[in-house]
Amino acid sequence: MPHVVKNILALQAELGECPLWSVKEQVLYCVDILAPAIHRFDPVSGELQTFPQAEEVGCIGLREQEGLIAALRGGVWLLDAQGKPEKKIAENPGVAAQSRFNDGRVDPWGNFWCGSLWEPQDKNGGLLCRVTPDLKLEVKARDIKISNGLAFSPDRRWMYHSDTPNEALYRYPLNEQGEPGERTLFRRFDAKGGLPDGAAVDSEGFYWSAQFDGGRVVRIDPQSSEIVDEILLPVKWPTMVAFGGADLKTLFITSSREDRTEEELARYPQSGDIFAVDVAVAGMAEPRFRG
């Protein structure tokens, strides 16, 4: 039976990313990287708040204290509840003129992970970083073209991470302290079906991946790495997914309209909007940064 996809917010974002559900507030956060802003949306009331940012904002995380942690182009910041900067806690460890943060999330141990991409995309210059609760930034992986797809298994044994243009989804084993071991290739994608972008893991451990340029979201078996379900979308460039809603059984999907021609946007006029799909399995509540 086909999934029913609803357009819940005509955001028309240049590069919508990082949907993030706050269980405490029952609202959806997301970012527009290229028209730099953090958005806070209540899907029940329809209220939308927008918090403009001074530079590109790649990803955000919830904090145990009020507010957010955010990876901007120049570094990682603590923000208040209105998205205003409180404290810069780390510089971009790459070359800020040629790299920016992209995808990220908080892990089950309360660390904030954020990956970067290289501009222009002529080499694997991106990094994968972790910010610990004592506000120290560590570079955990290098040689990435576009860091994406960060997600953690419900048993805390695995961290997923994709490199979008390289069509690869990797998996890292995690020890009891959340330290990653050596990565292995989990799945290789075919660009014809879309490239692995942002993702989330459900409560059964299945990996849901937005397929950029593929117009779909796929659900991947954690044992076989095979696609077991797909959601077809009215846009071609989905960017990331997040579980939310009162029962965590709503899948929210952000999308992009960056660098699209008039003809492409005429064919996919909802590009940049946010979509929602009711699914049969619940996701997991997003952890909060402990710093």
Buried (B, 14 or more C-beta within 10 A) or exposed (E): EEBEBEBBBEBBBBBBBBBBBBBEEBBBBBBBBBBBBBBBBEBEEEEEEEBEBEBBBBBBBBBEEEBBBBBBBBBBBBBBEEBEEEEEBBEBBBEBEBBBBBBBBBBBBBBBBBBBBBBEEEEBBBBBBBBBEEBEBEEBBEEBBBBBBBBBBBEBBBBBBBBBBBBBBBBBEBEEEBEBEEBEEBBEBEEEBBBBBBBBBBBEBBBBBBBBBBBBBBBBBBEEBEBEBBBEBBBBBBBBBBBBBEEBBBBBBBBBBBEBEEEBBEEBBBBBBBBBBEBEBBBBBBBBBBB
